[in-house]
Amino acid sequence: RSIGHISKKPHMKKLPNWQADLFEFINANKAKGFAWGNWDCCLATNAAIKAMTGRDLIPKELSWSDKKTALKSISTYGNTLLACMDKACSIQGIEELALPYLGVGDFAVFEQNGREIVGICDGTNLLGVGDNGWQTEPNDAAVKAWRITRG
């Protein structure tokens, strides 16, 4: 290591065909219903991010199988879902996005019925997971958003 060397954070980047890959992913999973630890808001958003980048946002050490263990993972990693997202994004070099600029491929935490949810933006809406597949919330429901830069 040379003197003056500055270590850089890992930086997640979108793949060249990220937008086509994202829309293919969204379409392929449009009817996939909610299941804790298999297909919940965090895992669906993580899978969308992986479709765009080839990398996971959720750290490998985090896992859950039901609501109780999901809430425990959130509590342990960052106390709230929003704090967990902030932490994971910071580790991956993903910066917060000003809410008015939310667009295709960005992801955000939003509130629904008093709960924090994370979802991916299709350009018009935030997509979260419901019992019968994707559920939409308007982009202006976002509390905080992030954007992964292009590679």
DSSP file with accessible surface (Angstrom, degrees, kcal/mol):
  #  RESIDUE AA STRUCTURE BP1 BP2  ACC     N-H-->O    O-->H-N    N-H-->O    O-->H-N    TCO  KAPPA ALPHA  PHI   PSI    X-CA   Y-CA   Z-CA
    1    1 A R              0   0  237      0, 0.0     2,-0.1     0, 0.0     3,-0.1   0.000 360.0 360.0 360.0 125.6    0.0    0.0    0.0
    2    2 A S    >   -     0   0   85      1,-0.1     3,-1.7     2,-0.1     2,-0.1  -0.437 360.0 -92.2 -84.0 158.3    1.5    3.3   -1.0
    3    3 A I  T 3  S+     0   0  174      1,-0.3    -1,-0.1    -2,-0.1     3,-0.1  -0.427 113.9  25.1 -66.1 138.8    1.5    6.4    1.0
    4    4 A G  T 3  S+     0   0   69      1,-0.3    -1,-0.3    -2,-0.1     2,-0.2   0.466  84.3 151.2  85.4   0.0   -1.4    8.6    0.3
    5    5 A H    <   -     0   0   95     -3,-1.7     2,-0.5     1,-0.0    -1,-0.3  -0.468  31.5-156.6 -66.7 130.5   -3.5    5.6   -0.9
    6    6 A I        -     0   0  137     -2,-0.2     2,-0.3    -3,-0.1    -1,-0.0  -0.957  10.8-136.8-110.4 122.6   -7.2    6.3   -0.3
    7    7 A S        -     0   0   86     -2,-0.5     2,-0.3     1,-0.0    -2,-0.0  -0.604  21.0-146.7 -78.4 137.1   -9.4    3.2   -0.1
    8    8 A K        -     0   0  189     -2,-0.3     3,-0.1     1,-0.0    -1,-0.0  -0.788  15.3-111.1-104.3 149.5  -12.6    3.5   -2.0
    9    9 A K        -     0   0  126     -2,-0.3    83,-0.1     1,-0.1    82,-0.1  -0.427  45.2 -94.9 -67.6 149.7  -16.0    2.1   -1.1
   10   10 A P        -     0   0   69      0, 0.0     2,-0.5     0, 0.0    -1,-0.1  -0.396  43.4-146.5 -61.1 145.3  -17.2   -0.6   -3.5
   11   11 A H        -     0   0   77     -3,-0.1     2,-0.3    82,-0.1    82,-0.2  -0.946   1.1-144.7-126.1 111.9  -19.4    1.0   -6.0
   12   12 A M        -     0   0    1     80,-2.2   137,-0.5    -2,-0.5     2,-0.3  -0.547  23.8-171.4 -72.6 134.2  -22.4   -0.8   -7.5
   13   13 A K        -     0   0   90     -2,-0.3   137,-0.2    40,-0.2     2,-0.2  -0.953  24.9-109.5-129.3 149.8  -23.0    0.1  -11.1
   14   14 A K  B     -a  150   0A  10    135,-2.7   137,-1.7    -2,-0.3    39,-0.3  -0.511  36.5-117.2 -75.0 144.1  -25.8   -0.7  -13.6
   15   15 A L    >   -     0   0   70     37,-3.5     3,-1.9    -2,-0.2     4,-0.2  -0.347  32.7 -99.7 -74.2 162.0  -25.0   -3.2  -16.4
   16   16 A P  T 3  S+     0   0  123      0, 0.0     3,-0.3     0, 0.0    -1,-0.1   0.850 123.1  36.6 -54.8 -40.0  -25.1   -2.0  -20.0
   17   17 A N  T 3> S+     0   0  114      1,-0.2     4,-2.5     2,-0.1     5,-0.2  -0.036  79.2 132.9-102.3  33.1  -28.6   -3.4  -20.7
   18   18 A W  H <>  +     0   0   20     -3,-1.9     4,-2.6     1,-0.2    -1,-0.2   0.834  67.0  52.0 -56.9 -39.3  -29.9   -2.6  -17.2
   19   19 A Q  H  > S+     0   0   88     -3,-0.3     4,-2.4     2,-0.2    -1,-0.2   0.950 112.6  43.5 -69.6 -44.2  -33.2   -1.1  -18.4
   20   20 A A  H  > S+     0   0   62      1,-0.2     4,-2.4     2,-0.2    -1,-0.2   0.918 115.2  51.1 -63.5 -41.4  -34.2   -4.0  -20.6
   21   21 A D  H  X S+     0   0   55     -4,-2.5     4,-2.4     2,-0.2    -2,-0.2   0.896 109.8  50.3 -63.3 -39.9  -33.1   -6.5  -17.9
   22   22 A L  H  X S+     0   0    0     -4,-2.6     4,-2.9    -5,-0.2    -2,-0.2   0.945 112.0  45.6 -63.9 -48.1  -35.2   -4.6  -15.3
   23   23 A F  H  X S+     0   0   86     -4,-2.4     4,-2.5     2,-0.2     5,-0.2   0.884 112.4  51.6 -66.8 -33.9  -38.4   -4.6  -17.4
   24   24 A E  H  X S+     0   0  140     -4,-2.4     4,-2.6    -5,-0.2    -1,-0.2   0.931 111.9  47.8 -64.1 -43.3  -37.9   -8.3  -18.3
   25   25 A F  H  X S+     0   0   27     -4,-2.4     4,-1.4     2,-0.2    -2,-0.2   0.935 111.5  49.4 -62.0 -47.6  -37.5   -9.0  -14.5
   26   26 A I  H  < S+     0   0   20     -4,-2.9     3,-0.4     1,-0.2    -2,-0.2   0.941 114.4  45.2 -58.9 -46.4  -40.6   -7.0  -13.7
   27   27 A N  H >< S+     0   0   97     -4,-2.5     3,-1.3     1,-0.2     4,-0.2   0.915 110.3  53.4 -64.7 -42.7  -42.7   -8.7  -16.3
   28   28 A A  H 3< S+     0   0   76     -4,-2.6    -1,-0.2     1,-0.3     3,-0.2   0.756 117.6  37.8 -65.0 -23.8  -41.4  -12.2  -15.4
   29   29 A N  T >< S+     0   0   27     -4,-1.4     3,-1.3    -3,-0.4    -1,-0.3   0.204  79.1 115.5-113.3  17.5  -42.4  -11.7  -11.7
   30   30 A K  T <  S+     0   0  124     -3,-1.3   104,-1.2     1,-0.3    -1,-0.1   0.759  84.9  36.1 -64.5 -25.3  -45.7   -9.7  -12.2
   31   31 A A  T 3  S+     0   0   79     -4,-0.2     2,-0.5   102,-0.2    -1,-0.3   0.353  83.8 122.5-109.2   6.7  -47.8  -12.5  -10.6
   32   32 A K    <   -     0   0   84     -3,-1.3    98,-0.3   100,-0.1   101,-0.2  -0.576  56.0-139.3 -75.3 119.4  -45.4  -13.7   -7.9
   33   33 A G        -     0   0   27     -2,-0.5    98,-0.3    99,-0.2    99,-0.2  -0.414  23.5 -85.1 -84.5 157.9  -47.2  -13.3   -4.5
   34   34 A F        +     0   0   59     96,-1.6     2,-0.3    99,-0.2     6,-0.2  -0.263  48.1 165.2 -59.5 135.5  -45.8  -12.1   -1.2
   35   35 A A  B >>  -B   39   0B  37      4,-1.6     4,-3.3    31,-0.0     3,-2.1  -0.861  39.2-115.6-154.0 118.4  -44.0  -14.6    1.0
   36   36 A W  T 34 S+     0   0   88     -2,-0.3    31,-0.1     1,-0.3    -2,-0.0  -0.263  99.8   6.5 -53.0 133.1  -41.8  -13.7    4.0
   37   37 A G  T 34 S+     0   0   27      1,-0.2    -1,-0.3    29,-0.1    27,-0.2   0.438 133.8  53.0  75.3  -0.7  -38.2  -14.7    3.4
   38   38 A N  T <4 S-     0   0  111     -3,-2.1    -2,-0.2    27,-0.0    -1,-0.2   0.614 127.5  -2.6-127.1 -49.3  -38.9  -15.8   -0.2
   39   39 A W  B  < S+B   35   0B  11     -4,-3.3    -4,-1.6     4,-0.0     2,-0.2  -0.534  85.2 135.3-151.5  72.9  -40.5  -12.9   -2.0
   40   40 A D  S  > S-     0   0    2     -6,-0.2     4,-2.8    -2,-0.1     5,-0.3  -0.527  72.4 -82.7-109.9-177.0  -41.1   -9.9    0.3
   41   41 A C  H  > S+     0   0   18      1,-0.2     4,-2.0     2,-0.2     5,-0.2   0.888 128.2  46.8 -60.1 -38.0  -40.5   -6.3   -0.4
   42   42 A C  H  > S+     0   0   22      2,-0.2     4,-2.5     1,-0.2    -1,-0.2   0.938 115.6  43.4 -69.5 -45.6  -36.8   -6.5    0.5
   43   43 A L  H  > S+     0   0   42      2,-0.2     4,-2.4     1,-0.2    -2,-0.2   0.880 114.4  50.0 -71.0 -35.6  -36.1   -9.6   -1.5
   44   44 A A  H  X S+     0   0    0     -4,-2.8     4,-2.2     2,-0.2    -1,-0.2   0.934 113.9  45.2 -67.1 -43.8  -38.1   -8.5   -4.6
   45   45 A T  H  X S+     0   0    4     -4,-2.0     4,-2.6    -5,-0.3    -2,-0.2   0.920 112.7  51.4 -66.2 -41.0  -36.3   -5.1   -4.6
   46   46 A N  H  X S+     0   0   16     -4,-2.5     4,-2.7     1,-0.2    -2,-0.2   0.920 109.4  50.5 -60.1 -42.4  -32.9   -6.8   -4.1
   47   47 A A  H  X S+     0   0   27     -4,-2.4     4,-2.1     2,-0.2    -1,-0.2   0.887 109.9  50.3 -64.5 -37.6  -33.7   -9.2   -7.0
   48   48 A A  H  X S+     0   0    0     -4,-2.2     4,-1.5     2,-0.2    -2,-0.2   0.922 111.0  48.9 -65.1 -42.5  -34.6   -6.1   -9.2
   49   49 A I  H  X S+     0   0    0     -4,-2.6     4,-2.0     1,-0.2     6,-0.4   0.923 110.6  50.8 -62.2 -41.7  -31.3   -4.5   -8.2
   50   50 A K  H  X S+     0   0   97     -4,-2.7     4,-3.0     1,-0.2    -1,-0.2   0.884 105.3  56.3 -65.3 -35.6  -29.4   -7.7   -9.0
   51   51 A A  H  < S+     0   0   27     -4,-2.1    -1,-0.2     1,-0.2    -2,-0.2   0.868 115.0  39.3 -62.4 -34.0  -31.2   -7.8  -12.5
   52   52 A M  H  < S+     0   0    0     -4,-1.5   -37,-3.5    -3,-0.3    -2,-0.2   0.742 134.3  18.6 -84.9 -27.5  -29.8   -4.3  -13.2
   53   53 A T  H  < S-     0   0    8     -4,-2.0   -40,-0.2   -39,-0.3    -3,-0.2   0.584  89.0-123.5-121.4 -20.4  -26.3   -4.7  -11.6
   54   54 A G  S  < S+     0   0   45     -4,-3.0     2,-0.3    -5,-0.3    -4,-0.2   0.502  82.2  96.4  81.4   3.6  -25.5   -8.4  -11.2
   55   55 A R  S    S-     0   0   90     -6,-0.4     2,-0.3   -42,-0.1    -1,-0.2  -0.931  73.0-119.6-129.8 152.4  -25.0   -7.8   -7.5
   56   56 A D        -     0   0   47     -2,-0.3     4,-0.1     1,-0.1    -9,-0.1  -0.658   9.3-164.2 -85.5 142.5  -27.0   -8.1   -4.3
   57   57 A L  S    S+     0   0    8     -2,-0.3    -1,-0.1   -11,-0.1    35,-0.1   0.804  73.5  82.0 -88.7 -35.6  -27.7   -5.1   -2.1
   58   58 A I  S    S-     0   0   36    -16,-0.1    -2,-0.1     1,-0.1    27,-0.0  -0.531  91.6-115.5 -72.8 125.6  -28.7   -7.3    0.9
   59   59 A P    >   -     0   0   26      0, 0.0     3,-1.8     0, 0.0    -1,-0.1  -0.311  19.6-121.1 -60.9 144.3  -25.6   -8.5    2.8
   60   60 A K  T 3  S+     0   0  179      1,-0.3    -2,-0.1    -4,-0.1    -3,-0.0   0.789 108.7  64.3 -58.4 -28.6  -25.1  -12.2    2.7
   61   61 A E  T 3  S+     0   0  146      2,-0.0     2,-0.5     0, 0.0    -1,-0.3   0.648  87.1  85.6 -74.8 -11.8  -25.3  -12.5    6.5
   62   62 A L    <   +     0   0   35     -3,-1.8     2,-0.3     2,-0.0    -4,-0.0  -0.784  52.6 145.1 -92.8 128.8  -28.9  -11.3    6.6
   63   63 A S        +     0   0   92     -2,-0.5     2,-0.3     6,-0.1    10,-0.1  -0.981  17.3 178.1-154.7 158.0  -31.6  -13.8    6.1
   64   64 A W        -     0   0   36     -2,-0.3     3,-0.1   -27,-0.2    -2,-0.0  -0.977  19.0-165.4-156.9 160.4  -35.1  -14.5    7.4
   65   65 A S  S    S+     0   0   86     -2,-0.3     2,-0.3     1,-0.3    -1,-0.1   0.481  74.3  10.6-129.4 -10.8  -37.9  -17.0    6.9
   66   66 A D  S  > S-     0   0   70    -29,-0.1     4,-2.3     1,-0.1    -1,-0.3  -0.912  89.2 -81.6-157.4 179.5  -41.0  -15.3    8.4
   67   67 A K  H  > S+     0   0  115     -2,-0.3     4,-2.7     1,-0.2     5,-0.2   0.916 123.7  52.5 -59.9 -42.7  -42.3  -12.0    9.7
   68   68 A K  H  > S+     0   0  173      1,-0.2     4,-1.9     2,-0.2    -1,-0.2   0.934 113.7  41.3 -61.2 -48.0  -40.7  -12.5   13.2
   69   69 A T  H  > S+     0   0   46      2,-0.2     4,-2.4     1,-0.2    -1,-0.2   0.831 113.0  55.7 -73.3 -27.2  -37.2  -13.3   11.8
   70   70 A A  H  X S+     0   0    3     -4,-2.3     4,-2.5     2,-0.2    -2,-0.2   0.946 109.2  46.0 -65.8 -47.1  -37.5  -10.5    9.2
   71   71 A L  H  X S+     0   0   91     -4,-2.7     4,-2.6     1,-0.2    -2,-0.2   0.874 111.9  52.2 -64.6 -34.0  -38.2   -7.9   11.9
   72   72 A K  H  X S+     0   0  143     -4,-1.9     4,-2.7    -5,-0.2    -1,-0.2   0.923 109.1  49.7 -67.0 -42.5  -35.3   -9.3   13.9
   73   73 A S  H  X S+     0   0   18     -4,-2.4     4,-2.6     2,-0.2     5,-0.3   0.922 112.6  47.5 -61.5 -43.2  -33.0   -8.9   11.0
   74   74 A I  H  X>S+     0   0   37     -4,-2.5     4,-2.7     1,-0.2     5,-1.7   0.949 113.0  48.7 -62.2 -46.8  -34.1   -5.4   10.4
   75   75 A S  H  <5S+     0   0   69     -4,-2.6     4,-0.4     3,-0.2    -2,-0.2   0.911 115.3  44.3 -60.3 -43.3  -33.7   -4.6   14.1
   76   76 A T  H  <5S+     0   0  102     -4,-2.7    -1,-0.2     1,-0.2    -2,-0.2   0.903 118.2  42.0 -69.7 -41.9  -30.2   -6.1   14.2
   77   77 A Y  H  <5S-     0   0   21     -4,-2.6    -2,-0.2    -5,-0.2    -1,-0.2   0.859 143.5 -22.7 -79.4 -36.6  -28.9   -4.5   11.0
   78   78 A G  T  <5S-     0   0   22     -4,-2.7     2,-1.5    -5,-0.3    -3,-0.2   0.402  74.2-117.5-159.5   4.4  -30.4   -1.0   11.3
   79   79 A N  S   <S+     0   0  119     -5,-1.7     2,-0.3    -4,-0.4    -4,-0.2  -0.198  95.1  38.8  81.1 -46.6  -33.4   -0.8   13.6
   80   80 A T  S  > S-     0   0   55     -2,-1.5     4,-2.5    -6,-0.2     5,-0.2  -0.922  85.4-115.7-128.2 161.5  -35.8    0.4   10.9
   81   81 A L  H  > S+     0   0   11     -2,-0.3     4,-2.6     1,-0.2     5,-0.2   0.924 117.8  52.7 -61.3 -41.7  -36.1   -0.6    7.2
   82   82 A L  H  > S+     0   0   36      1,-0.2     4,-2.5     2,-0.2    -1,-0.2   0.935 110.4  46.7 -59.7 -45.8  -35.2    3.0    6.2
   83   83 A A  H  > S+     0   0   35      1,-0.2     4,-2.4     2,-0.2    -1,-0.2   0.884 111.0  53.1 -65.2 -37.2  -32.0    2.8    8.3
   84   84 A C  H  X S+     0   0   12     -4,-2.5     4,-2.8     2,-0.2     5,-0.2   0.921 109.9  47.7 -62.1 -44.1  -31.2   -0.6    6.9
   85   85 A M  H  X S+     0   0   18     -4,-2.6     4,-2.7     2,-0.2     5,-0.3   0.923 110.8  51.3 -64.7 -42.7  -31.5    0.7    3.4
   86   86 A D  H  X S+     0   0   53     -4,-2.5     4,-2.4    -5,-0.2    -2,-0.2   0.930 112.9  46.1 -57.0 -46.4  -29.3    3.7    4.2
   87   87 A K  H  X S+     0   0   93     -4,-2.4     4,-2.4     2,-0.2    -2,-0.2   0.945 114.0  46.2 -64.3 -49.3  -26.6    1.4    5.7
   88   88 A A  H  X S+     0   0    7     -4,-2.8     4,-1.7     1,-0.2    -1,-0.2   0.904 114.6  48.4 -62.7 -40.8  -26.7   -1.1    2.8
   89   89 A C  H  <>S+     0   0    1     -4,-2.7     5,-3.1    -5,-0.2     4,-0.4   0.907 109.9  51.9 -66.6 -40.8  -26.6    1.7    0.2
   90   90 A S  H ><5S+     0   0   58     -4,-2.4     3,-1.2    -5,-0.3    -2,-0.2   0.926 108.6  51.0 -61.0 -44.1  -23.7    3.5    2.0
   91   91 A I  H 3<5S+     0   0   84     -4,-2.4    -1,-0.2     1,-0.3    -2,-0.2   0.875 113.8  45.0 -61.5 -35.8  -21.7    0.3    2.0
   92   92 A Q  T 3<5S-     0   0   30     -4,-1.7   -80,-2.2    -5,-0.2    -1,-0.3   0.374 115.7-112.4 -91.3   2.6  -22.3   -0.2   -1.8
   93   93 A G  T < 5 +     0   0   11     -3,-1.2     2,-0.5    -4,-0.4    -3,-0.2   0.799  65.5 148.9  73.5  27.8  -21.5    3.5   -2.6
   94   94 A I      < -     0   0   11     -5,-3.1    -1,-0.2    -6,-0.2     2,-0.2  -0.852  35.1-145.4 -99.0 126.5  -25.1    4.2   -3.7
   95   95 A E  E     -C  147   0C 148     52,-0.6    52,-1.7    -2,-0.5    -5,-0.0  -0.604  19.1-100.2 -96.5 152.4  -26.2    7.8   -3.0
   96   96 A E  E     -C  146   0C 115     -2,-0.2     2,-0.4    50,-0.2    50,-0.3  -0.294  35.4-141.1 -63.3 148.7  -29.5    9.2   -2.0
   97   97 A L  E     -C  145   0C  20     48,-3.0    48,-0.6     2,-0.0     2,-0.2  -0.932  20.5-109.2-115.3 137.1  -31.6   10.7   -4.7
   98   98 A A    >   -     0   0   54     -2,-0.4     3,-2.2     1,-0.1     4,-0.1  -0.487  34.5-124.6 -63.3 129.6  -33.8   13.8   -4.4
   99   99 A L  G >  S+     0   0   69      1,-0.3     3,-1.8    -2,-0.2    -1,-0.1   0.800 104.9  62.2 -52.8 -37.8  -37.4   12.5   -4.5
  100  100 A P  G 3  S+     0   0  117      0, 0.0    -1,-0.3     0, 0.0    -2,-0.1   0.730 101.5  56.0 -63.2 -15.8  -38.6   14.7   -7.4
  101  101 A Y  G <  S+     0   0  160     -3,-2.2    -2,-0.2     2,-0.0    -3,-0.1   0.307  72.9 139.4 -98.7   9.0  -36.0   12.9   -9.7
  102  102 A L    <   +     0   0   17     -3,-1.8     2,-0.2    -4,-0.1    37,-0.1  -0.314  27.7 151.5 -57.1 127.7  -37.2    9.4   -9.0
  103  103 A G    >   -     0   0   16      1,-0.1     3,-2.3    18,-0.1    18,-0.3  -0.803  45.2 -30.6-146.7-171.9  -37.2    7.4  -12.2
  104  104 A V  T 3  S+     0   0   36      1,-0.3    18,-0.2    -2,-0.2    -1,-0.1  -0.183 124.3  11.6 -51.8 128.5  -36.8    4.0  -13.8
  105  105 A G  T 3  S+     0   0    0     16,-2.5    43,-0.3     1,-0.3    -1,-0.3   0.299  95.9 121.0  86.9  -9.6  -34.5    1.7  -11.8
  106  106 A D    <   -     0   0    0     -3,-2.3    15,-3.1    15,-0.1     2,-0.3  -0.441  49.6-148.9 -77.9 161.4  -34.4    3.9   -8.7
  107  107 A F  E     -ED 120 146C   0     39,-2.0    39,-2.6    13,-0.2     2,-0.3  -0.945  16.0-179.8-134.6 155.5  -35.6    2.4   -5.5
  108  108 A A  E     -ED 119 145C   0     11,-2.4    11,-2.4    -2,-0.3     2,-0.5  -0.987  30.3-120.3-151.2 156.7  -37.3    3.9   -2.5
  109  109 A V  E     +ED 118 144C   0     35,-2.4    34,-3.5    -2,-0.3    35,-1.4  -0.869  40.2 172.9 -96.2 133.6  -38.7    3.3    1.0
  110  110 A F  E     -ED 117 142C   2      7,-3.0     7,-2.9    -2,-0.5     2,-0.4  -0.905  29.6-113.9-135.8 164.6  -42.3    4.4    1.2
  111  111 A E  E     +E  116   0C 112     30,-0.9     2,-0.4    -2,-0.3     5,-0.2  -0.860  28.6 175.7-105.4 138.3  -45.1    4.1    3.8
  112  112 A Q  E >  S-E  115   0C  29      3,-2.4     3,-1.8    -2,-0.4    -2,-0.0  -0.954  74.2 -17.5-142.1 119.0  -48.2    2.0    3.3
  113  113 A N  T 3  S-     0   0  145     -2,-0.4     3,-0.1     1,-0.3    -1,-0.0   0.877 128.7 -51.7  52.3  41.1  -50.7    1.6    6.1
  114  114 A G  T 3  S+     0   0   72      1,-0.2     2,-0.3     0, 0.0    -1,-0.3   0.535 117.0 110.4  77.9   7.4  -48.2    2.8    8.7
  115  115 A R  E <   -E  112   0C 126     -3,-1.8    -3,-2.4     2,-0.0     2,-0.4  -0.885  69.4-119.8-115.1 147.5  -45.5    0.3    7.6
  116  116 A E  E     +E  111   0C  66     -2,-0.3     2,-0.3    -5,-0.2    -5,-0.2  -0.703  36.0 178.7 -82.1 134.7  -42.2    1.0    5.8
  117  117 A I  E     -E  110   0C  17     -7,-2.9    -7,-3.0    -2,-0.4     2,-0.4  -0.963  19.0-144.1-132.6 148.7  -41.9   -0.8    2.5
  118  118 A V  E     +E  109   0C   1     -2,-0.3     2,-0.3    -9,-0.2    -9,-0.2  -0.919  27.6 165.4-114.2 142.3  -39.2   -0.8   -0.1
  119  119 A G  E     -E  108   0C   0    -11,-2.4   -11,-2.4    -2,-0.4     2,-0.3  -0.966  33.5-113.2-150.2 167.6  -39.9   -0.9   -3.8
  120  120 A I  E     -EF 107 127C   0      7,-1.5     7,-3.4    -2,-0.3     2,-0.4  -0.788  31.0-123.3-104.3 145.4  -38.4   -0.4   -7.3
  121  121 A C  E     - F   0 126C   0    -15,-3.1   -16,-2.5    -2,-0.3     5,-0.2  -0.761  15.9-169.2 -93.4 131.6  -39.5    2.4   -9.6
  122  122 A D        -     0   0   41      3,-2.5   -18,-0.2    -2,-0.4     4,-0.1   0.306  62.4 -92.4 -95.9   7.0  -40.8    1.5  -13.1
  123  123 A G  S    S+     0   0   30      2,-0.4   -19,-0.1   -20,-0.3     3,-0.1  -0.078 121.7  40.5 108.5 -31.8  -40.7    5.2  -14.1
  124  124 A T  S    S+     0   0  101      1,-0.3    15,-0.9   -21,-0.1     2,-0.3   0.720 120.6  14.2-113.3 -40.3  -44.3    5.9  -13.2
  125  125 A N  E    S- G   0 138C  43     13,-0.2    -3,-2.5    14,-0.1     2,-0.5  -0.891  71.6-107.4-135.2 165.0  -44.8    4.0   -9.9
  126  126 A L  E     -FG 121 137C   0     11,-3.2    11,-1.9    -2,-0.3     2,-0.6  -0.826  36.0-143.6 -91.3 131.8  -43.1    2.3   -7.1
  127  127 A L  E     +FG 120 136C   6     -7,-3.4    -7,-1.5    -2,-0.5     2,-0.3  -0.885  25.4 169.0-102.2 123.8  -43.6   -1.5   -7.3
  128  128 A G  E     - G   0 135C   6      7,-2.9     7,-3.0    -2,-0.6     2,-0.5  -0.743  38.3 -96.5-120.5 173.1  -43.9   -3.4   -4.1
  129  129 A V  E     + G   0 134C  13     -2,-0.3     5,-0.2     5,-0.2     2,-0.2  -0.812  41.5 174.9-100.3 128.7  -45.0   -7.0   -3.6
  130  130 A G  E >   - G   0 133C   5      3,-2.8   -96,-1.6    -2,-0.5     3,-1.4  -0.605  50.3 -85.8-116.5-178.0  -48.6   -7.9   -2.7
  131  131 A D  T 3  S+     0   0  128    -98,-0.3   -98,-0.1     1,-0.3     3,-0.1   0.818 128.2  34.7 -59.7 -31.1  -50.4  -11.2   -2.3
  132  132 A N  T 3  S-     0   0  152      1,-0.3     2,-0.3   -99,-0.2    -1,-0.3   0.073 126.2 -80.0-114.6  23.4  -51.1  -11.4   -6.1
  133  133 A G  E <  S+G  130   0C   1     -3,-1.4    -3,-2.8  -101,-0.2    -1,-0.3  -0.811  89.7  12.0 117.6-157.4  -48.0   -9.8   -7.5
  134  134 A W  E     -G  129   0C  42   -104,-1.2     2,-0.4    -2,-0.3    -5,-0.2  -0.298  57.1-166.5 -61.6 135.3  -46.8   -6.3   -8.0
  135  135 A Q  E     -G  128   0C  93     -7,-3.0    -7,-2.9    -5,-0.0     2,-0.3  -0.938  14.1-137.4-116.9 145.9  -48.7   -3.5   -6.2
  136  136 A T  E     -G  127   0C  79     -2,-0.4    -9,-0.2    -9,-0.2   -11,-0.0  -0.803  19.9-179.0-110.6 147.2  -48.1    0.1   -7.2
  137  137 A E  E     -G  126   0C  47    -11,-1.9   -11,-3.2    -2,-0.3     5,-0.1  -0.978  40.8-100.0-130.4 145.4  -47.8    3.2   -5.1
  138  138 A P  E >   -G  125   0C  62      0, 0.0     3,-2.4     0, 0.0     4,-0.2  -0.329  32.1-115.0 -64.5 150.0  -47.3    6.6   -6.7
  139  139 A N  G >  S+     0   0   34    -15,-0.9     3,-1.9     1,-0.3   -14,-0.1   0.814 113.3  67.6 -54.7 -31.0  -43.7    7.9   -6.8
  140  140 A D  G 3  S+     0   0  143      1,-0.3    -1,-0.3   -40,-0.0   -15,-0.0   0.553  83.8  73.4 -74.1   0.7  -44.7   10.7   -4.4
  141  141 A A  G <  S+     0   0   26     -3,-2.4   -30,-0.9   -31,-0.0    -1,-0.3   0.624  73.8 115.2 -80.1 -12.5  -45.3    8.2   -1.7
  142  142 A A  E <   - D   0 110C  11     -3,-1.9   -32,-0.3    -4,-0.2     3,-0.1  -0.297  45.2-173.3 -63.5 138.6  -41.5    7.8   -1.4
  143  143 A V  E    S-     0   0C  63    -34,-3.5     2,-0.3     1,-0.4   -33,-0.2   0.749  77.6  -1.7 -95.6 -36.8  -39.9    8.8    1.9
  144  144 A K  E    S- D   0 109C  38    -35,-1.4   -35,-2.4   -46,-0.1    -1,-0.4  -0.978  70.5-167.2-156.0 142.7  -36.3    8.4    0.7
  145  145 A A  E     -CD  97 108C   0    -48,-0.6   -48,-3.0    -2,-0.3     2,-0.3  -0.922   4.9-159.2-135.9 161.1  -34.9    7.1   -2.6
  146  146 A W  E     -CD  96 107C   3    -39,-2.6   -39,-2.0    -2,-0.3     2,-0.4  -0.961   4.8-153.2-137.9 154.1  -31.6    6.0   -4.1
  147  147 A R  E     -C   95   0C  95    -52,-1.7   -52,-0.6    -2,-0.3     2,-0.5  -0.995   9.6-145.1-131.8 132.9  -30.1    5.7   -7.6
  148  148 A I        -     0   0    2     -2,-0.4  -135,-0.1   -43,-0.3   -54,-0.1  -0.792  28.8-127.6 -90.6 130.8  -27.4    3.3   -8.8
  149  149 A T        -     0   0   62   -137,-0.5  -135,-2.7    -2,-0.5     2,-0.2  -0.334  26.3 -96.2 -78.4 162.3  -25.2    5.0  -11.4
  150  150 A R  B      a   14   0A 174   -137,-0.2  -135,-0.1     1,-0.1    -1,-0.1  -0.478 360.0 360.0 -76.7 149.9  -24.5    3.5  -14.8
  151  151 A G              0   0   83   -137,-1.7    -1,-0.1    -2,-0.2  -136,-0.1   0.057 360.0 360.0 -73.6 360.0  -21.3    1.5  -15.3
